[in-house]
Amino acid sequence: MPRVRRVETRQDWDRFIDFPHPPAHRAVVARMLDVNKNPFFRHADLYPLLVEREGRVVGRIAGVVDEDHNRFFDEKTLFFSEFASIDDPAIARALLDEVSRWGRARGLRVLRSSNENTFALEVPPFAAYCAKFLEGRGFRRAQELSIYEGDLGRAHFSDKILTQAERLRQRGSLVLRCFDPKRFDLEMETAQGIFYSGHKKIGPLVPRAPEEFRFLFEDLRRSLAMNLCFILELRGKPVGFSVALKSGKRLRILMFGI
């Protein structure tokens, strides 16, 4: 039977973070999971676990209780994130069983995966296996995250959209401007407002404090393509934004909202 144990020491944390992540991403993940620095953990509890075999880490998971989420939606939900396992059902099952036991002891009834507080800069190792394992255990997809890729040189919008946009631009009604690096915190607050407003058409989101939104981008700030991070204003009112991230030779639109 695989031995599952809680992450407690600094060495444990290093091994937890190192297991699936390439060196370039470890510092960002470590900061996101730091309960003393990340403002998300002012209203959330973390239960990180490791599985070892012959002194080597072969699996990990983190249970997360977000009290704000449960109050907002009147739920008793336990989230789990950072789920990674080698191709071994016994290890994956042991991780889920232990995090579920912890949740039941707190009176929680629903188990749901979440990556809300981490950024997947690349598809993590073991992702395909873990997804297959969860579906085999009866989990179903509750939300789909889509990533689109295209050739910037061949991007095309309809003539109707381009004509309407040009008319607004000529009237001075529509203005597209870059983020102001000197006002980065204020720009992110603006983007946060647009993001939550636009998401209302899809479904409600738990209101997050501005410091949580800023924290998510703080480590990524140096990787942002600031000349390609935009705020769109219509008649002086911010109505859209996009945030672009440099990743090697690729440019990724990390987040946008209208």
Secondary structure, DSSP 8 states (H G I E B T S, - for coil): --EEEE--SHHHHHHHHHTT--HHHHHHHHHHT-TTT-GGGGSEEEEEEEEEETTEEEEEEEEEEEHHHHHHHT--EEEEEEEEE-S-HHHHHHHHHHHHHHHHHTT--EEEE--TTS--SS--TTHHHHHHHHHHTT---S---------GGG----HHHHHHHHHHHHHT-EEEEE--GGGHHHHHHHHHHHHHHHHTTT-------HHHHHHHHHTTGGGB-GGG-EEEEETTEEEEEEEEEEETTEEEEEEEE-
